[in-house]
Amino acid sequence: MKKTDIHPHRGGSASHPEDTLVAFERNLRDGFSLDMDLRKTADGEIVVIHDRTTGRTCDKDWVVAHRTAAELKTLDAAYHFDPGKDGRFPLRGKGIGLSTLDEVFALFSKGRQPDASMWIDTKDDQDCPIAENAVLYDRLIDLIGRFDLWEAAHIEVSRAEEADALRSRDERVTAVFWGKDLGALEQALAYPHYVRMGMPPPAAMQLADRVRGAGKRLHVTRFRYEQAVWDELKAVRPDSVGVDDYQAFLALTP
């Protein structure tokens, strides 16, 4: 597969502080696409972070939605990054902070390869009713339009209500369903673009034919980096893959 089909999950959390500009800059320099998570802030901005709170990755434990973007950007986003699992935390105090989505979009627009894309997961949809995400959706659509990233920005959703809320703002939005079973797949096939599946074979292989038959593109993630697993997954011809440890993935035979 081409390098631009590889999406290091959260920037490649096995090698870099997750969801940070440092990780994304390295991803783009290596010719990869991006994968990120979004949360809304108290002042209507969007920051790139996975969790509802900051304590797992940062030096202080705050609720993201209760803080402004400026406050959140003061945190050390590499504070708990420990790639060697030896307690050394090599990037603490190196100035690696949280980023706003417009900063990531600017980086992507400047450093992307021609076929690169972005997987964007709006994590607040898992914690809040759809109506409470209006500010996040409005800001997200505004930024996609401002940077003209309609083709590159793939927004992951887990339910039809979220896809509808996004596409009602602009039909150019690329909504990508997270499908983990047949029921989720049925929802996904009602929308254009990609279907994202996080299943090992044979489940992925059984559902991939449905995806292909509907003319959709297929993204596969959450699989073991073993040659036998990858050889089997290659049979479903995924258009792209999501990987936490892209070095381990690249060591497999193409």
Kinemage of the C-alpha trace (Angstrom):
@kinemage 1
@onewidth
@group {chain A} dominant
@subgroup {mainchain}
@vectorlist {calphas} color= white
{ca met a 1} P 0.000 0.000 0.000
{ca lys a 2} L 1.090 3.562 -0.577
{ca lys a 3} L 2.357 5.474 2.420
{ca thr a 4} L -0.454 7.997 2.142
{ca asp a 5} L -2.911 5.195 2.883
{ca ile a 6} L -1.448 4.771 6.383
{ca his a 7} L -3.090 6.730 9.201
{ca pro a 8} L -1.017 6.596 12.406
{ca his a 9} L -3.705 6.420 15.113
{ca arg a 10} L -3.690 9.640 17.164
{ca gly a 11} L -0.458 10.533 15.407
{ca gly a 12} L 1.157 7.173 16.116
{ca ser a 13} L 0.939 6.971 19.904
{ca ala a 14} L 3.579 4.246 20.119
{ca ser a 15} L 6.214 6.657 18.782
{ca his a 16} L 4.985 10.202 19.506
{ca pro a 17} L 2.905 12.081 22.094
{ca glu a 18} L -0.614 11.396 20.895
{ca asp a 19} L -2.724 13.997 19.106
{ca thr a 20} L 0.062 16.621 19.087
{ca leu a 21} L 1.526 18.810 16.366
{ca val a 22} L 4.874 17.079 16.917
{ca ala a 23} L 3.300 13.753 15.996
{ca phe a 24} L 1.351 15.119 13.032
{ca glu a 25} L 4.361 16.952 11.645
{ca arg a 26} L 6.361 13.719 11.682
{ca asn a 27} L 3.463 11.792 10.120
{ca leu a 28} L 3.281 14.228 7.219
{ca arg a 29} L 7.042 14.304 6.770
{ca asp a 30} L 7.036 10.511 6.501
{ca gly a 31} L 4.303 10.670 3.846
{ca phe a 32} L 1.408 9.471 5.993
{ca ser a 33} L -2.107 10.754 6.467
{ca leu a 34} L -3.454 11.956 9.844
{ca asp a 35} L -5.794 10.590 12.513
{ca met a 36} L -7.013 12.842 15.332
{ca asp a 37} L -9.632 13.351 18.047
{ca leu a 38} L -11.535 16.567 18.781
{ca arg a 39} L -13.121 18.150 21.855
{ca lys a 40} L -14.880 21.489 22.251
{ca thr a 41} L -13.622 24.073 24.744
{ca ala a 42} L -15.456 26.489 27.036
{ca asp a 43} L -14.945 29.354 24.577
{ca gly a 44} L -16.203 27.582 21.451
{ca glu a 45} L -12.853 26.463 20.082
{ca ile a 46} L -11.794 22.930 19.163
{ca val a 47} L -8.716 21.289 20.644
{ca val a 48} L -7.153 18.046 19.494
{ca ile a 49} L -7.323 15.551 22.348
{ca his a 50} L -8.922 12.144 22.862
{ca asp a 51} L -10.155 12.154 26.445
{ca arg a 52} L -12.857 14.197 28.153
{ca thr a 53} L -10.206 15.166 30.714
{ca thr a 54} L -6.527 15.996 30.314
{ca gly a 55} L -4.951 13.966 33.116
{ca arg a 56} L -3.970 10.862 31.129
{ca thr a 57} L -1.715 12.744 28.722
{ca cys a 58} L -1.041 16.143 30.339
{ca asp a 59} L 0.480 17.525 33.525
{ca lys a 60} L -2.850 18.727 34.965
{ca asp a 61} L -6.217 16.999 35.131
{ca trp a 62} L -8.839 19.376 33.738
{ca val a 63} L -12.194 18.843 32.065
{ca val a 64} L -11.622 20.010 28.485
{ca ala a 65} L -15.086 21.534 28.074
{ca his a 66} L -14.628 23.637 31.231
{ca arg a 67} L -11.449 25.374 30.040
{ca thr a 68} L -10.659 27.855 27.290
{ca ala a 69} L -8.381 26.982 24.417
{ca ala a 70} L -5.770 29.411 25.755
{ca glu a 71} L -5.793 27.686 29.151
{ca leu a 72} L -5.547 24.228 27.612
{ca lys a 73} L -2.607 25.253 25.451
{ca thr a 74} L -0.559 25.926 28.613
{ca leu a 75} L -0.528 22.202 29.459
{ca asp a 76} L 2.363 19.824 28.803
{ca ala a 77} L 0.815 17.336 26.363
{ca ala a 78} L 3.881 15.070 26.475
{ca tyr a 79} L 4.003 14.815 30.264
{ca his a 80} L 2.996 11.142 30.411
{ca phe a 81} L 4.550 10.057 27.110
{ca asp a 82} L 6.770 7.090 27.972
{ca pro a 83} L 7.646 5.157 24.792
{ca gly a 84} L 10.194 2.933 26.517
{ca lys a 85} L 7.823 2.110 29.389
{ca asp a 86} L 10.746 2.839 31.705
{ca gly a 87} L 9.498 5.904 33.563
{ca arg a 88} L 11.839 8.329 31.807
{ca phe a 89} L 9.239 10.515 30.070
{ca pro a 90} L 11.769 11.947 27.613
{ca leu a 91} L 9.668 14.828 26.250
{ca arg a 92} L 8.456 16.373 29.494
{ca gly a 93} L 9.045 20.117 29.633
{ca lys a 94} L 9.938 20.333 25.939
{ca gly a 95} L 7.140 22.732 25.071
{ca ile a 96} L 4.819 20.177 23.472
{ca gly a 97} L 1.311 21.443 24.119
{ca leu a 98} L -2.226 20.781 23.011
{ca ser a 99} L -3.201 22.185 19.630
{ca thr a 100} L -6.301 23.795 18.236
{ca leu a 101} L -7.841 22.307 15.123
{ca asp a 102} L -7.001 25.340 12.991
{ca glu a 103} L -3.308 24.813 13.827
{ca val a 104} L -3.498 21.185 12.676
{ca phe a 105} L -5.359 22.155 9.501
{ca ala a 106} L -2.711 24.784 8.721
{ca leu a 107} L 0.049 22.200 9.216
{ca phe a 108} L -1.762 19.659 7.054
{ca ser a 109} L -2.421 22.159 4.264
{ca lys a 110} L 1.247 23.078 4.161
{ca gly a 111} L 2.891 19.662 4.529
{ca arg a 112} L 0.527 17.064 3.088
{ca gln a 113} L 1.222 14.691 0.236
{ca pro a 114} L -1.226 15.008 -2.701
{ca asp a 115} L -3.319 11.978 -1.686
{ca ala a 116} L -3.152 12.494 2.071
{ca ser a 117} L -6.325 12.710 4.146
{ca met a 118} L -7.423 13.086 7.752
{ca trp a 119} L -9.559 10.871 9.992
{ca ile a 120} L -11.318 13.178 12.442
{ca asp a 121} L -13.168 11.759 15.448
{ca thr a 122} L -15.434 14.220 17.280
{ca lys a 123} L -15.261 12.549 20.678
{ca asp a 124} L -17.907 14.772 22.305
{ca asp a 125} L -20.623 12.906 20.432
{ca gln a 126} L -20.004 9.999 22.811
{ca asp a 127} L -20.528 12.126 25.918
{ca cys a 128} L -23.137 14.717 24.936
{ca pro a 129} L -26.503 14.847 23.179
{ca ile a 130} L -26.251 15.889 19.531
{ca ala a 131} L -27.841 19.265 20.288
{ca glu a 132} L -24.992 20.130 22.673
{ca asn a 133} L -22.448 19.692 19.896
{ca ala a 134} L -23.830 22.457 17.666
{ca val a 135} L -20.952 24.797 18.487
{ca leu a 136} L -18.380 22.097 17.733
{ca tyr a 137} L -20.047 21.149 14.430
{ca asp a 138} L -20.356 24.782 13.341
{ca arg a 139} L -16.714 25.488 14.096
{ca leu a 140} L -15.550 22.258 12.440
{ca ile a 141} L -17.475 22.963 9.236
{ca asp a 142} L -16.234 26.554 9.228
{ca leu a 143} L -12.598 25.419 9.431
{ca ile a 144} L -12.985 22.701 6.787
{ca gly a 145} L -14.388 25.327 4.434
{ca arg a 146} L -11.794 27.942 5.314
{ca phe a 147} L -8.940 25.562 4.508
{ca asp a 148} L -10.859 23.947 1.614
{ca leu a 149} L -10.447 20.430 2.999
{ca trp a 150} L -13.767 18.948 1.875
{ca glu a 151} L -12.101 16.000 0.138
{ca ala a 152} L -9.393 15.426 2.736
{ca ala a 153} L -11.336 15.765 6.004
{ca his a 154} L -13.122 12.503 6.861
{ca ile a 155} L -15.276 12.892 9.967
{ca glu a 156} L -15.866 9.671 11.867
{ca val a 157} L -19.360 9.184 13.262
{ca ser a 158} L -20.974 6.385 15.220
{ca arg a 159} L -24.661 7.105 14.599
{ca ala a 160} L -26.889 8.475 11.891
{ca glu a 161} L -27.961 11.496 13.951
{ca glu a 162} L -24.396 12.797 14.005
{ca ala a 163} L -23.940 12.287 10.271
{ca asp a 164} L -27.207 14.099 9.605
{ca ala a 165} L -26.273 16.986 11.895
{ca leu a 166} L -22.988 17.451 10.064
{ca arg a 167} L -24.309 17.049 6.532
{ca ser a 168} L -27.247 19.379 7.184
{ca arg a 169} L -24.656 22.118 7.632
{ca asp a 170} L -22.940 21.305 4.358
{ca glu a 171} L -23.577 18.337 2.087
{ca arg a 172} L -19.912 18.280 1.090
{ca val a 173} L -19.041 16.821 4.499
{ca thr a 174} L -17.449 13.372 4.315
{ca ala a 175} L -19.085 11.311 7.076
{ca val a 176} L -17.289 8.055 7.894
{ca phe a 177} L -19.187 5.464 9.892
{ca trp a 178} L -17.458 3.368 12.499
{ca gly a 179} L -18.845 -0.100 11.781
{ca lys a 180} L -18.235 -2.960 14.192
{ca asp a 181} L -21.151 -5.232 13.354
{ca leu a 182} L -23.802 -5.815 10.712
{ca gly a 183} L -26.242 -3.339 12.272
{ca ala a 184} L -23.702 -0.530 12.215
{ca leu a 185} L -22.741 -1.461 8.678
{ca glu a 186} L -26.342 -1.147 7.501
{ca gln a 187} L -26.395 2.433 8.789
{ca ala a 188} L -23.049 3.196 7.196
{ca leu a 189} L -24.093 2.012 3.752
{ca ala a 190} L -26.851 4.628 3.673
{ca tyr a 191} L -24.225 7.381 3.487
{ca pro a 192} L -21.562 8.157 0.894
{ca his a 193} L -17.799 7.794 1.134
{ca tyr a 194} L -15.869 5.523 3.476
{ca val a 195} L -16.800 2.815 5.931
{ca arg a 196} L -14.379 2.372 8.810
{ca met a 197} L -14.142 -1.089 10.381
{ca gly a 198} L -12.219 -2.129 13.456
{ca met a 199} L -12.431 -5.874 13.312
{ca pro a 200} L -9.964 -8.713 12.868
{ca pro a 201} L -10.557 -11.336 10.206
{ca pro a 202} L -12.790 -13.162 9.505
{ca ala a 203} L -15.392 -10.593 10.616
{ca ala a 204} L -13.877 -7.827 8.494
{ca met a 205} L -13.689 -10.097 5.473
{ca gln a 206} L -17.337 -11.120 5.824
{ca leu a 207} L -18.509 -7.500 5.846
{ca ala a 208} L -16.012 -6.082 3.354
{ca asp a 209} L -17.867 -7.595 0.396
{ca arg a 210} L -20.952 -5.621 1.415
{ca val a 211} L -18.902 -2.435 1.555
{ca arg a 212} L -17.362 -3.068 -1.851
{ca gly a 213} L -20.675 -4.050 -3.394
{ca ala a 214} L -22.112 -0.719 -2.301
{ca gly a 215} L -19.263 1.140 -3.983
{ca lys a 216} L -17.775 2.415 -0.718
{ca arg a 217} L -14.158 2.818 0.263
{ca leu a 218} L -12.894 0.783 3.207
{ca his a 219} L -10.684 1.691 6.156
{ca val a 220} L -9.549 -1.041 8.565
{ca thr a 221} L -8.059 -0.493 11.992
{ca arg a 222} L -7.411 -2.337 15.279
{ca phe a 223} L -5.684 -5.400 13.897
{ca arg a 224} L -2.621 -7.273 15.152
{ca tyr a 225} L 0.674 -6.529 13.447
{ca glu a 226} L 1.357 -10.116 12.506
{ca gln a 227} L 2.180 -11.208 8.986
{ca ala a 228} L -0.550 -13.852 8.891
{ca val a 229} L -3.189 -11.337 10.038
{ca trp a 230} L -2.075 -8.739 7.513
{ca asp a 231} L -1.939 -11.302 4.703
{ca glu a 232} L -5.563 -12.171 5.426
{ca leu a 233} L -6.656 -8.556 5.708
{ca lys a 234} L -5.035 -7.699 2.402
{ca ala a 235} L -7.630 -9.913 0.763
{ca val a 236} L -10.336 -7.333 1.589
{ca arg a 237} L -8.287 -4.667 -0.222
{ca pro a 238} L -8.579 -1.870 2.366
{ca asp a 239} L -8.117 1.601 0.895
{ca ser a 240} L -6.452 2.710 4.118
{ca val a 241} L -5.385 1.372 7.504
{ca gly a 242} L -5.183 2.868 10.969
{ca val a 243} L -2.183 1.822 13.071
{ca asp a 244} L -0.894 2.784 16.525
{ca asp a 245} L 2.598 1.438 15.849
{ca tyr a 246} L 3.374 2.220 12.237
{ca gln a 247} L 6.970 1.010 12.549
{ca ala a 248} L 5.670 -2.465 13.401
{ca phe a 249} L 3.202 -2.269 10.528
{ca leu a 250} L 5.837 -1.173 8.022
{ca ala a 251} L 7.948 -4.182 9.025
{ca leu a 252} L 5.310 -6.471 7.532
{ca thr a 253} L 5.653 -7.632 3.953
{ca pro a 254} L 3.585 -5.332 1.686
